[in-house]
Amino acid sequence: MIRFRLRELMADKGFNEDRKITFEEVSRETGIHRTTLTKVANQKGYNASTDIIDKLCSYFQVPVQKIIEHVPDREG
């Protein structure tokens, strides 16, 4: 399964800038709808487009592997 690290990135950016980063701010700065950001952050297996991933990489100034990670499916 693919896991998005959006909440962690928002927390890191907020810590580094000594302020709170909100979905509203990320939405405004990236052009990604706030509802989409919420789905990316909360919905397991959300299927985000490469355009969304690219915008998040640009906003957080990180490579794609900092945005998403592969988590092996649990067997059993």
mmCIF file of the N, C-alpha and C atoms, coordinates in Angstrom:
data_MODEL
# 
_entry.id   MODEL 
# 
loop_
_atom_site.group_PDB 
_atom_site.id 
_atom_site.type_symbol 
_atom_site.label_atom_id 
_atom_site.label_alt_id 
_atom_site.label_comp_id 
_atom_site.label_asym_id 
_atom_site.label_entity_id 
_atom_site.label_seq_id 
_atom_site.pdbx_PDB_ins_code 
_atom_site.Cartn_x 
_atom_site.Cartn_y 
_atom_site.Cartn_z 
_atom_site.occupancy 
_atom_site.B_iso_or_equiv 
_atom_site.pdbx_formal_charge 
_atom_site.auth_seq_id 
_atom_site.auth_comp_id 
_atom_site.auth_asym_id 
_atom_site.auth_atom_id 
_atom_site.pdbx_PDB_model_num 
ATOM 1   N N  . MET A 1 1  ? 0.848   -1.170  0.000   1.00 0.00 ? 1  MET A N  1 
ATOM 2   C CA . MET A 1 1  ? 0.000   0.000   0.000   1.00 0.00 ? 1  MET A CA 1 
ATOM 3   C C  . MET A 1 1  ? 0.900   1.241   0.000   1.00 0.00 ? 1  MET A C  1 
ATOM 4   N N  . ILE A 1 2  ? 0.428   2.268   -0.631  1.00 0.00 ? 2  ILE A N  1 
ATOM 5   C CA . ILE A 1 2  ? 1.128   3.545   -0.641  1.00 0.00 ? 2  ILE A CA 1 
ATOM 6   C C  . ILE A 1 2  ? 0.589   4.406   0.499   1.00 0.00 ? 2  ILE A C  1 
ATOM 7   N N  . ARG A 1 3  ? 1.503   4.983   1.249   1.00 0.00 ? 3  ARG A N  1 
ATOM 8   C CA . ARG A 1 3  ? 1.142   5.854   2.380   1.00 0.00 ? 3  ARG A CA 1 
ATOM 9   C C  . ARG A 1 3  ? 1.688   7.251   2.117   1.00 0.00 ? 3  ARG A C  1 
ATOM 10  N N  . PHE A 1 4  ? 0.824   8.233   2.268   1.00 0.00 ? 4  PHE A N  1 
ATOM 11  C CA . PHE A 1 4  ? 1.236   9.621   2.109   1.00 0.00 ? 4  PHE A CA 1 
ATOM 12  C C  . PHE A 1 4  ? 1.674   10.172  3.464   1.00 0.00 ? 4  PHE A C  1 
ATOM 13  N N  . ARG A 1 5  ? 2.729   10.931  3.483   1.00 0.00 ? 5  ARG A N  1 
ATOM 14  C CA . ARG A 1 5  ? 3.299   11.493  4.705   1.00 0.00 ? 5  ARG A CA 1 
ATOM 15  C C  . ARG A 1 5  ? 2.933   12.978  4.865   1.00 0.00 ? 5  ARG A C  1 
ATOM 16  N N  . LEU A 1 6  ? 1.769   13.352  4.385   1.00 0.00 ? 6  LEU A N  1 
ATOM 17  C CA . LEU A 1 6  ? 1.361   14.759  4.364   1.00 0.00 ? 6  LEU A CA 1 
ATOM 18  C C  . LEU A 1 6  ? 1.321   15.376  5.761   1.00 0.00 ? 6  LEU A C  1 
ATOM 19  N N  . ARG A 1 7  ? 0.708   14.709  6.704   1.00 0.00 ? 7  ARG A N  1 
ATOM 20  C CA . ARG A 1 7  ? 0.609   15.269  8.058   1.00 0.00 ? 7  ARG A CA 1 
ATOM 21  C C  . ARG A 1 7  ? 1.994   15.470  8.681   1.00 0.00 ? 7  ARG A C  1 
ATOM 22  N N  . GLU A 1 8  ? 2.888   14.514  8.473   1.00 0.00 ? 8  GLU A N  1 
ATOM 23  C CA . GLU A 1 8  ? 4.239   14.629  9.014   1.00 0.00 ? 8  GLU A CA 1 
ATOM 24  C C  . GLU A 1 8  ? 4.971   15.816  8.396   1.00 0.00 ? 8  GLU A C  1 
ATOM 25  N N  . LEU A 1 9  ? 4.809   15.991  7.091   1.00 0.00 ? 9  LEU A N  1 
ATOM 26  C CA . LEU A 1 9  ? 5.462   17.111  6.407   1.00 0.00 ? 9  LEU A CA 1 
ATOM 27  C C  . LEU A 1 9  ? 4.909   18.451  6.886   1.00 0.00 ? 9  LEU A C  1 
ATOM 28  N N  . MET A 1 10 ? 3.604   18.503  7.106   1.00 0.00 ? 10 MET A N  1 
ATOM 29  C CA . MET A 1 10 ? 2.999   19.735  7.611   1.00 0.00 ? 10 MET A CA 1 
ATOM 30  C C  . MET A 1 10 ? 3.523   20.039  9.017   1.00 0.00 ? 10 MET A C  1 
ATOM 31  N N  . ALA A 1 11 ? 3.637   19.005  9.843   1.00 0.00 ? 11 ALA A N  1 
ATOM 32  C CA . ALA A 1 11 ? 4.144   19.194  11.205  1.00 0.00 ? 11 ALA A CA 1 
ATOM 33  C C  . ALA A 1 11 ? 5.603   19.642  11.185  1.00 0.00 ? 11 ALA A C  1 
ATOM 34  N N  . ASP A 1 12 ? 6.410   19.026  10.332  1.00 0.00 ? 12 ASP A N  1 
ATOM 35  C CA . ASP A 1 12 ? 7.828   19.402  10.225  1.00 0.00 ? 12 ASP A CA 1 
ATOM 36  C C  . ASP A 1 12 ? 7.984   20.850  9.764   1.00 0.00 ? 12 ASP A C  1 
ATOM 37  N N  . LYS A 1 13 ? 7.222   21.216  8.735   1.00 0.00 ? 13 LYS A N  1 
ATOM 38  C CA . LYS A 1 13 ? 7.308   22.584  8.214   1.00 0.00 ? 13 LYS A CA 1 
ATOM 39  C C  . LYS A 1 13 ? 6.851   23.586  9.279   1.00 0.00 ? 13 LYS A C  1 
ATOM 40  N N  . GLY A 1 14 ? 5.784   23.258  9.974   1.00 0.00 ? 14 GLY A N  1 
ATOM 41  C CA . GLY A 1 14 ? 5.303   24.122  11.037  1.00 0.00 ? 14 GLY A CA 1 
ATOM 42  C C  . GLY A 1 14 ? 6.316   24.269  12.160  1.00 0.00 ? 14 GLY A C  1 
ATOM 43  N N  . PHE A 1 15 ? 6.968   23.182  12.533  1.00 0.00 ? 15 PHE A N  1 
ATOM 44  C CA . PHE A 1 15 ? 7.988   23.226  13.577  1.00 0.00 ? 15 PHE A CA 1 
ATOM 45  C C  . PHE A 1 15 ? 9.157   24.096  13.144  1.00 0.00 ? 15 PHE A C  1 
ATOM 46  N N  . ASN A 1 16 ? 9.618   23.892  11.905  1.00 0.00 ? 16 ASN A N  1 
ATOM 47  C CA . ASN A 1 16 ? 10.766  24.647  11.390  1.00 0.00 ? 16 ASN A CA 1 
ATOM 48  C C  . ASN A 1 16 ? 10.469  26.141  11.259  1.00 0.00 ? 16 ASN A C  1 
ATOM 49  N N  . GLU A 1 17 ? 9.213   26.477  10.985  1.00 0.00 ? 17 GLU A N  1 
ATOM 50  C CA . GLU A 1 17 ? 8.832   27.873  10.805  1.00 0.00 ? 17 GLU A CA 1 
ATOM 51  C C  . GLU A 1 17 ? 8.155   28.450  12.048  1.00 0.00 ? 17 GLU A C  1 
ATOM 52  N N  . ASP A 1 18 ? 8.064   27.664  13.102  1.00 0.00 ? 18 ASP A N  1 
ATOM 53  C CA . ASP A 1 18 ? 7.482   28.080  14.374  1.00 0.00 ? 18 ASP A CA 1 
ATOM 54  C C  . ASP A 1 18 ? 6.058   28.611  14.207  1.00 0.00 ? 18 ASP A C  1 
ATOM 55  N N  . ARG A 1 19 ? 5.245   27.833  13.489  1.00 0.00 ? 19 ARG A N  1 
ATOM 56  C CA . ARG A 1 19 ? 3.846   28.193  13.282  1.00 0.00 ? 19 ARG A CA 1 
ATOM 57  C C  . ARG A 1 19 ? 3.069   26.952  12.869  1.00 0.00 ? 19 ARG A C  1 
ATOM 58  N N  . LYS A 1 20 ? 1.771   27.049  12.812  1.00 0.00 ? 20 LYS A N  1 
ATOM 59  C CA . LYS A 1 20 ? 0.931   25.919  12.411  1.00 0.00 ? 20 LYS A CA 1 
ATOM 60  C C  . LYS A 1 20 ? 0.644   25.999  10.912  1.00 0.00 ? 20 LYS A C  1 
ATOM 61  N N  . ILE A 1 21 ? 0.836   24.881  10.226  1.00 0.00 ? 21 ILE A N  1 
ATOM 62  C CA . ILE A 1 21 ? 0.518   24.781  8.808   1.00 0.00 ? 21 ILE A CA 1 
ATOM 63  C C  . ILE A 1 21 ? -0.835  24.080  8.699   1.00 0.00 ? 21 ILE A C  1 
ATOM 64  N N  . THR A 1 22 ? -1.772  24.683  7.978   1.00 0.00 ? 22 THR A N  1 
ATOM 65  C CA . THR A 1 22 ? -3.116  24.121  7.846   1.00 0.00 ? 22 THR A CA 1 
ATOM 66  C C  . THR A 1 22 ? -3.353  23.593  6.435   1.00 0.00 ? 22 THR A C  1 
ATOM 67  N N  . PHE A 1 23 ? -4.363  22.736  6.316   1.00 0.00 ? 23 PHE A N  1 
ATOM 68  C CA . PHE A 1 23 ? -4.755  22.263  4.989   1.00 0.00 ? 23 PHE A CA 1 
ATOM 69  C C  . PHE A 1 23 ? -5.164  23.436  4.112   1.00 0.00 ? 23 PHE A C  1 
ATOM 70  N N  . GLU A 1 24 ? -5.813  24.428  4.718   1.00 0.00 ? 24 GLU A N  1 
ATOM 71  C CA . GLU A 1 24 ? -6.244  25.617  3.968   1.00 0.00 ? 24 GLU A CA 1 
ATOM 72  C C  . GLU A 1 24 ? -5.041  26.328  3.349   1.00 0.00 ? 24 GLU A C  1 
ATOM 73  N N  . GLU A 1 25 ? -3.967  26.477  4.123   1.00 0.00 ? 25 GLU A N  1 
ATOM 74  C CA . GLU A 1 25 ? -2.766  27.127  3.600   1.00 0.00 ? 25 GLU A CA 1 
ATOM 75  C C  . GLU A 1 25 ? -2.126  26.309  2.478   1.00 0.00 ? 25 GLU A C  1 
ATOM 76  N N  . VAL A 1 26 ? -1.993  25.010  2.696   1.00 0.00 ? 26 VAL A N  1 
ATOM 77  C CA . VAL A 1 26 ? -1.403  24.147  1.661   1.00 0.00 ? 26 VAL A CA 1 
ATOM 78  C C  . VAL A 1 26 ? -2.258  24.210  0.404   1.00 0.00 ? 26 VAL A C  1 
ATOM 79  N N  . SER A 1 27 ? -3.570  24.201  0.568   1.00 0.00 ? 27 SER A N  1 
ATOM 80  C CA . SER A 1 27 ? -4.484  24.295  -0.562  1.00 0.00 ? 27 SER A CA 1 
ATOM 81  C C  . SER A 1 27 ? -4.284  25.600  -1.332  1.00 0.00 ? 27 SER A C  1 
ATOM 82  N N  . ARG A 1 28 ? -4.232  26.687  -0.610  1.00 0.00 ? 28 ARG A N  1 
ATOM 83  C CA . ARG A 1 28 ? -4.056  28.013  -1.231  1.00 0.00 ? 28 ARG A CA 1 
ATOM 84  C C  . ARG A 1 28 ? -2.734  28.099  -1.989  1.00 0.00 ? 28 ARG A C  1 
ATOM 85  N N  . GLU A 1 29 ? -1.673  27.580  -1.392  1.00 0.00 ? 29 GLU A N  1 
ATOM 86  C CA . GLU A 1 29 ? -0.342  27.686  -1.993  1.00 0.00 ? 29 GLU A CA 1 
ATOM 87  C C  . GLU A 1 29 ? -0.104  26.716  -3.154  1.00 0.00 ? 29 GLU A C  1 
ATOM 88  N N  . THR A 1 30 ? -0.810  25.585  -3.157  1.00 0.00 ? 30 THR A N  1 
ATOM 89  C CA . THR A 1 30 ? -0.566  24.562  -4.180  1.00 0.00 ? 30 THR A CA 1 
ATOM 90  C C  . THR A 1 30 ? -1.642  24.502  -5.252  1.00 0.00 ? 30 THR A C  1 
ATOM 91  N N  . GLY A 1 31 ? -2.828  25.011  -4.936  1.00 0.00 ? 31 GLY A N  1 
ATOM 92  C CA . GLY A 1 31 ? -3.943  24.883  -5.874  1.00 0.00 ? 31 GLY A CA 1 
ATOM 93  C C  . GLY A 1 31 ? -4.643  23.534  -5.770  1.00 0.00 ? 31 GLY A C  1 
ATOM 94  N N  . ILE A 1 32 ? -4.268  22.727  -4.778  1.00 0.00 ? 32 ILE A N  1 
ATOM 95  C CA . ILE A 1 32 ? -4.919  21.435  -4.544  1.00 0.00 ? 32 ILE A CA 1 
ATOM 96  C C  . ILE A 1 32 ? -6.113  21.691  -3.627  1.00 0.00 ? 32 ILE A C  1 
ATOM 97  N N  . HIS A 1 33 ? -7.277  21.190  -4.019  1.00 0.00 ? 33 HIS A N  1 
ATOM 98  C CA . HIS A 1 33 ? -8.485  21.416  -3.223  1.00 0.00 ? 33 HIS A CA 1 
ATOM 99  C C  . HIS A 1 33 ? -8.299  20.860  -1.816  1.00 0.00 ? 33 HIS A C  1 
ATOM 100 N N  . ARG A 1 34 ? -8.837  21.564  -0.829  1.00 0.00 ? 34 ARG A N  1 
ATOM 101 C CA . ARG A 1 34 ? -8.697  21.157  0.564   1.00 0.00 ? 34 ARG A CA 1 
ATOM 102 C C  . ARG A 1 34 ? -9.266  19.760  0.818   1.00 0.00 ? 34 ARG A C  1 
ATOM 103 N N  . THR A 1 35 ? -10.371 19.427  0.176   1.00 0.00 ? 35 THR A N  1 
ATOM 104 C CA . THR A 1 35 ? -10.962 18.099  0.327   1.00 0.00 ? 35 THR A CA 1 
ATOM 105 C C  . THR A 1 35 ? -10.005 17.020  -0.159  1.00 0.00 ? 35 THR A C  1 
ATOM 106 N N  . THR A 1 36 ? -9.315  17.295  -1.249  1.00 0.00 ? 36 THR A N  1 
ATOM 107 C CA . THR A 1 36 ? -8.335  16.345  -1.781  1.00 0.00 ? 36 THR A CA 1 
ATOM 108 C C  . THR A 1 36 ? -7.192  16.162  -0.789  1.00 0.00 ? 36 THR A C  1 
ATOM 109 N N  . LEU A 1 37 ? -6.722  17.246  -0.201  1.00 0.00 ? 37 LEU A N  1 
ATOM 110 C CA . LEU A 1 37 ? -5.645  17.143  0.787   1.00 0.00 ? 37 LEU A CA 1 
ATOM 111 C C  . LEU A 1 37 ? -6.080  16.307  1.985   1.00 0.00 ? 37 LEU A C  1 
ATOM 112 N N  . THR A 1 38 ? -7.304  16.480  2.421   1.00 0.00 ? 38 THR A N  1 
ATOM 113 C CA . THR A 1 38 ? -7.823  15.695  3.535   1.00 0.00 ? 38 THR A CA 1 
ATOM 114 C C  . THR A 1 38 ? -7.855  14.219  3.178   1.00 0.00 ? 38 THR A C  1 
ATOM 115 N N  . LYS A 1 39 ? -8.270  13.908  1.959   1.00 0.00 ? 39 LYS A N  1 
ATOM 116 C CA . LYS A 1 39 ? -8.291  12.507  1.510   1.00 0.00 ? 39 LYS A CA 1 
ATOM 117 C C  . LYS A 1 39 ? -6.879  11.936  1.441   1.00 0.00 ? 39 LYS A C  1 
ATOM 118 N N  . VAL A 1 40 ? -5.945  12.719  0.925   1.00 0.00 ? 40 VAL A N  1 
ATOM 119 C CA . VAL A 1 40 ? -4.555  12.279  0.841   1.00 0.00 ? 40 VAL A CA 1 
ATOM 120 C C  . VAL A 1 40 ? -4.036  11.962  2.244   1.00 0.00 ? 40 VAL A C  1 
ATOM 121 N N  . ALA A 1 41 ? -4.362  12.795  3.200   1.00 0.00 ? 41 ALA A N  1 
ATOM 122 C CA . ALA A 1 41 ? -3.858  12.636  4.564   1.00 0.00 ? 41 ALA A CA 1 
ATOM 123 C C  . ALA A 1 41 ? -4.536  11.503  5.325   1.00 0.00 ? 41 ALA A C  1 
ATOM 124 N N  . ASN A 1 42 ? -5.805  11.254  5.057   1.00 0.00 ? 42 ASN A N  1 
ATOM 125 C CA . ASN A 1 42 ? -6.588  10.361  5.914   1.00 0.00 ? 42 ASN A CA 1 
ATOM 126 C C  . ASN A 1 42 ? -7.046  9.050   5.290   1.00 0.00 ? 42 ASN A C  1 
ATOM 127 N N  . GLN A 1 43 ? -7.166  8.996   3.981   1.00 0.00 ? 43 GLN A N  1 
ATOM 128 C CA . GLN A 1 43 ? -7.756  7.830   3.329   1.00 0.00 ? 43 GLN A CA 1 
ATOM 129 C C  . GLN A 1 43 ? -6.677  6.839   2.920   1.00 0.00 ? 43 GLN A C  1 
ATOM 130 N N  . LYS A 1 44 ? -6.708  5.646   3.495   1.00 0.00 ? 44 LYS A N  1 
ATOM 131 C CA . LYS A 1 44 ? -5.728  4.618   3.143   1.00 0.00 ? 44 LYS A CA 1 
ATOM 132 C C  . LYS A 1 44 ? -5.866  4.271   1.667   1.00 0.00 ? 44 LYS A C  1 
ATOM 133 N N  . GLY A 1 45 ? -4.730  4.196   0.989   1.00 0.00 ? 45 GLY A N  1 
ATOM 134 C CA . GLY A 1 45 ? -4.725  3.809   -0.411  1.00 0.00 ? 45 GLY A CA 1 
ATOM 135 C C  . GLY A 1 45 ? -5.276  4.857   -1.361  1.00 0.00 ? 45 GLY A C  1 
ATOM 136 N N  . TYR A 1 46 ? -5.345  6.115   -0.939  1.00 0.00 ? 46 TYR A N  1 
ATOM 137 C CA . TYR A 1 46 ? -5.856  7.164   -1.829  1.00 0.00 ? 46 TYR A CA 1 
ATOM 138 C C  . TYR A 1 46 ? -5.005  7.219   -3.093  1.00 0.00 ? 46 TYR A C  1 
ATOM 139 N N  . ASN A 1 47 ? -5.648  7.339   -4.234  1.00 0.00 ? 47 ASN A N  1 
ATOM 140 C CA . ASN A 1 47 ? -4.980  7.336   -5.522  1.00 0.00 ? 47 ASN A CA 1 
ATOM 141 C C  . ASN A 1 47 ? -4.784  8.778   -6.001  1.00 0.00 ? 47 ASN A C  1 
ATOM 142 N N  . ALA A 1 48 ? -3.677  9.392   -5.624  1.00 0.00 ? 48 ALA A N  1 
ATOM 143 C CA . ALA A 1 48 ? -3.382  10.778  -6.010  1.00 0.00 ? 48 ALA A CA 1 
ATOM 144 C C  . ALA A 1 48 ? -2.681  10.806  -7.359  1.00 0.00 ? 48 ALA A C  1 
ATOM 145 N N  . SER A 1 49 ? -2.964  11.824  -8.130  1.00 0.00 ? 49 SER A N  1 
ATOM 146 C CA . SER A 1 49 ? -2.329  11.976  -9.438  1.00 0.00 ? 49 SER A CA 1 
ATOM 147 C C  . SER A 1 49 ? -0.884  12.443  -9.282  1.00 0.00 ? 49 SER A C  1 
ATOM 148 N N  . THR A 1 50 ? -0.116  12.259  -10.327 1.00 0.00 ? 50 THR A N  1 
ATOM 149 C CA . THR A 1 50 ? 1.270   12.727  -10.302 1.00 0.00 ? 50 THR A CA 1 
ATOM 150 C C  . THR A 1 50 ? 1.316   14.244  -10.204 1.00 0.00 ? 50 THR A C  1 
ATOM 151 N N  . ASP A 1 51 ? 0.306   14.932  -10.702 1.00 0.00 ? 51 ASP A N  1 
ATOM 152 C CA . ASP A 1 51 ? 0.237   16.393  -10.592 1.00 0.00 ? 51 ASP A CA 1 
ATOM 153 C C  . ASP A 1 51 ? 0.155   16.813  -9.125  1.00 0.00 ? 51 ASP A C  1 
ATOM 154 N N  . ILE A 1 52 ? -0.664  16.122  -8.346  1.00 0.00 ? 52 ILE A N  1 
ATOM 155 C CA . ILE A 1 52 ? -0.788  16.432  -6.918  1.00 0.00 ? 52 ILE A CA 1 
ATOM 156 C C  . ILE A 1 52 ? 0.533   16.164  -6.211  1.00 0.00 ? 52 ILE A C  1 
ATOM 157 N N  . ILE A 1 53 ? 1.147   15.030  -6.495  1.00 0.00 ? 53 ILE A N  1 
ATOM 158 C CA . ILE A 1 53 ? 2.422   14.688  -5.877  1.00 0.00 ? 53 ILE A CA 1 
ATOM 159 C C  . ILE A 1 53 ? 3.481   15.722  -6.236  1.00 0.00 ? 53 ILE A C  1 
ATOM 160 N N  . ASP A 1 54 ? 3.504   16.146  -7.480  1.00 0.00 ? 54 ASP A N  1 
ATOM 161 C CA . ASP A 1 54 ? 4.460   17.158  -7.925  1.00 0.00 ? 54 ASP A CA 1 
ATOM 162 C C  . ASP A 1 54 ? 4.261   18.476  -7.182  1.00 0.00 ? 54 ASP A C  1 
ATOM 163 N N  . LYS A 1 55 ? 3.022   18.904  -7.026  1.00 0.00 ? 55 LYS A N  1 
ATOM 164 C CA . LYS A 1 55 ? 2.736   20.160  -6.318  1.00 0.00 ? 55 LYS A CA 1 
ATOM 165 C C  . LYS A 1 55 ? 3.146   20.081  -4.852  1.00 0.00 ? 55 LYS A C  1 
ATOM 166 N N  . LEU A 1 56 ? 2.922   18.923  -4.231  1.00 0.00 ? 56 LEU A N  1 
ATOM 167 C CA . LEU A 1 56 ? 3.324   18.747  -2.837  1.00 0.00 ? 56 LEU A CA 1 
ATOM 168 C C  . LEU A 1 56 ? 4.848   18.754  -2.700  1.00 0.00 ? 56 LEU A C  1 
ATOM 169 N N  . CYS A 1 57 ? 5.537   18.113  -3.631  1.00 0.00 ? 57 CYS A N  1 
ATOM 170 C CA . CYS A 1 57 ? 7.007   18.133  -3.625  1.00 0.00 ? 57 CYS A CA 1 
ATOM 171 C C  . CYS A 1 57 ? 7.511   19.569  -3.723  1.00 0.00 ? 57 CYS A C  1 
ATOM 172 N N  . SER A 1 58 ? 6.918   20.336  -4.605  1.00 0.00 ? 58 SER A N  1 
ATOM 173 C CA . SER A 1 58 ? 7.337   21.729  -4.780  1.00 0.00 ? 58 SER A CA 1 
ATOM 174 C C  . SER A 1 58 ? 7.049   22.557  -3.530  1.00 0.00 ? 58 SER A C  1 
ATOM 175 N N  . TYR A 1 59 ? 5.871   22.401  -2.960  1.00 0.00 ? 59 TYR A N  1 
ATOM 176 C CA . TYR A 1 59 ? 5.497   23.183  -1.783  1.00 0.00 ? 59 TYR A CA 1 
ATOM 177 C C  . TYR A 1 59 ? 6.408   22.883  -0.591  1.00 0.00 ? 59 TYR A C  1 
ATOM 178 N N  . PHE A 1 60 ? 6.625   21.596  -0.336  1.00 0.00 ? 60 PHE A N  1 
ATOM 179 C CA . PHE A 1 60 ? 7.457   21.217  0.814   1.00 0.00 ? 60 PHE A CA 1 
ATOM 180 C C  . PHE A 1 60 ? 8.945   21.191  0.495   1.00 0.00 ? 60 PHE A C  1 
ATOM 181 N N  . GLN A 1 61 ? 9.284   21.363  -0.784  1.00 0.00 ? 61 GLN A N  1 
ATOM 182 C CA . GLN A 1 61 ? 10.675  21.363  -1.252  1.00 0.00 ? 61 GLN A CA 1 
ATOM 183 C C  . GLN A 1 61 ? 11.397  20.086  -0.829  1.00 0.00 ? 61 GLN A C  1 
ATOM 184 N N  . VAL A 1 62 ? 10.754  18.946  -1.169  1.00 0.00 ? 62 VAL A N  1 
ATOM 185 C CA . VAL A 1 62 ? 11.307  17.635  -0.853  1.00 0.00 ? 62 VAL A CA 1 
ATOM 186 C C  . VAL A 1 62 ? 11.173  16.723  -2.066  1.00 0.00 ? 62 VAL A C  1 
ATOM 187 N N  . PRO A 1 63 ? 11.997  15.670  -2.137  1.00 0.00 ? 63 PRO A N  1 
ATOM 188 C CA . PRO A 1 63 ? 11.838  14.692  -3.209  1.00 0.00 ? 63 PRO A CA 1 
ATOM 189 C C  . PRO A 1 63 ? 10.601  13.829  -2.961  1.00 0.00 ? 63 PRO A C  1 
ATOM 190 N N  . VAL A 1 64 ? 10.156  13.168  -3.996  1.00 0.00 ? 64 VAL A N  1 
ATOM 191 C CA . VAL A 1 64 ? 8.914   12.384  -3.936  1.00 0.00 ? 64 VAL A CA 1 
ATOM 192 C C  . VAL A 1 64 ? 8.947   11.330  -2.834  1.00 0.00 ? 64 VAL A C  1 
ATOM 193 N N  . GLN A 1 65 ? 10.105  10.747  -2.550  1.00 0.00 ? 65 GLN A N  1 
ATOM 194 C CA . GLN A 1 65 ? 10.162  9.703   -1.523  1.00 0.00 ? 65 GLN A CA 1 
ATOM 195 C C  . GLN A 1 65 ? 9.902   10.248  -0.115  1.00 0.00 ? 65 GLN A C  1 
ATOM 196 N N  . LYS A 1 66 ? 9.909   11.565  0.058   1.00 0.00 ? 66 LYS A N  1 
ATOM 197 C CA . LYS A 1 66 ? 9.535   12.163  1.348   1.00 0.00 ? 66 LYS A CA 1 
ATOM 198 C C  . LYS A 1 66 ? 8.018   12.368  1.436   1.00 0.00 ? 66 LYS A C  1 
ATOM 199 N N  . ILE A 1 67 ? 7.335   12.357  0.288   1.00 0.00 ? 67 ILE A N  1 
ATOM 200 C CA . ILE A 1 67 ? 5.887   12.549  0.230   1.00 0.00 ? 67 ILE A CA 1 
ATOM 201 C C  . ILE A 1 67 ? 5.148   11.221  0.398   1.00 0.00 ? 67 ILE A C  1 
ATOM 202 N N  . ILE A 1 68 ? 5.646   10.198  -0.279  1.00 0.00 ? 68 ILE A N  1 
ATOM 203 C CA . ILE A 1 68 ? 4.975   8.896   -0.257  1.00 0.00 ? 68 ILE A CA 1 
ATOM 204 C C  . ILE A 1 68 ? 5.955   7.794   0.109   1.00 0.00 ? 68 ILE A C  1 
ATOM 205 N N  . GLU A 1 69 ? 5.411   6.734   0.678   1.00 0.00 ? 69 GLU A N  1 
ATOM 206 C CA . GLU A 1 69 ? 6.229   5.564   0.979   1.00 0.00 ? 69 GLU A CA 1 
ATOM 207 C C  . GLU A 1 69 ? 5.407   4.313   0.736   1.00 0.00 ? 69 GLU A C  1 
ATOM 208 N N  . HIS A 1 70 ? 6.095   3.231   0.449   1.00 0.00 ? 70 HIS A N  1 
ATOM 209 C CA . HIS A 1 70 ? 5.432   1.952   0.273   1.00 0.00 ? 70 HIS A CA 1 
ATOM 210 C C  . HIS A 1 70 ? 5.440   1.219   1.592   1.00 0.00 ? 70 HIS A C  1 
ATOM 211 N N  . VAL A 1 71 ? 4.257   0.776   2.011   1.00 0.00 ? 71 VAL A N  1 
ATOM 212 C CA . VAL A 1 71 ? 4.124   -0.012  3.230   1.00 0.00 ? 71 VAL A CA 1 
ATOM 213 C C  . VAL A 1 71 ? 3.607   -1.379  2.800   1.00 0.00 ? 71 VAL A C  1 
ATOM 214 N N  . PRO A 1 72 ? 4.377   -2.433  3.049   1.00 0.00 ? 72 PRO A N  1 
ATOM 215 C CA . PRO A 1 72 ? 3.918   -3.775  2.643   1.00 0.00 ? 72 PRO A CA 1 
ATOM 216 C C  . PRO A 1 72 ? 2.567   -4.111  3.274   1.00 0.00 ? 72 PRO A C  1 
ATOM 217 N N  . ASP A 1 73 ? 1.742   -4.787  2.498   1.00 0.00 ? 73 ASP A N  1 
ATOM 218 C CA . ASP A 1 73 ? 0.446   -5.243  3.031   1.00 0.00 ? 73 ASP A CA 1 
ATOM 219 C C  . ASP A 1 73 ? 0.672   -6.273  4.115   1.00 0.00 ? 73 ASP A C  1 
ATOM 220 N N  . ARG A 1 74 ? -0.155  -6.210  5.123   1.00 0.00 ? 74 ARG A N  1 
ATOM 221 C CA . ARG A 1 74 ? -0.071  -7.194  6.209   1.00 0.00 ? 74 ARG A CA 1 
ATOM 222 C C  . ARG A 1 74 ? -0.781  -8.464  5.776   1.00 0.00 ? 74 ARG A C  1 
ATOM 223 N N  . GLU A 1 75 ? -0.121  -9.553  5.942   1.00 0.00 ? 75 GLU A N  1 
ATOM 224 C CA . GLU A 1 75 ? -0.751  -10.850 5.624   1.00 0.00 ? 75 GLU A CA 1 
ATOM 225 C C  . GLU A 1 75 ? -1.360  -11.425 6.887   1.00 0.00 ? 75 GLU A C  1 
ATOM 226 N N  . GLY A 1 76 ? -2.455  -12.096 6.715   1.00 0.00 ? 76 GLY A N  1 
ATOM 227 C CA . GLY A 1 76 ? -3.021  -12.753 7.876   1.00 0.00 ? 76 GLY A CA 1 
ATOM 228 C C  . GLY A 1 76 ? -4.402  -12.468 8.082   1.00 0.00 ? 76 GLY A C  1 
# 
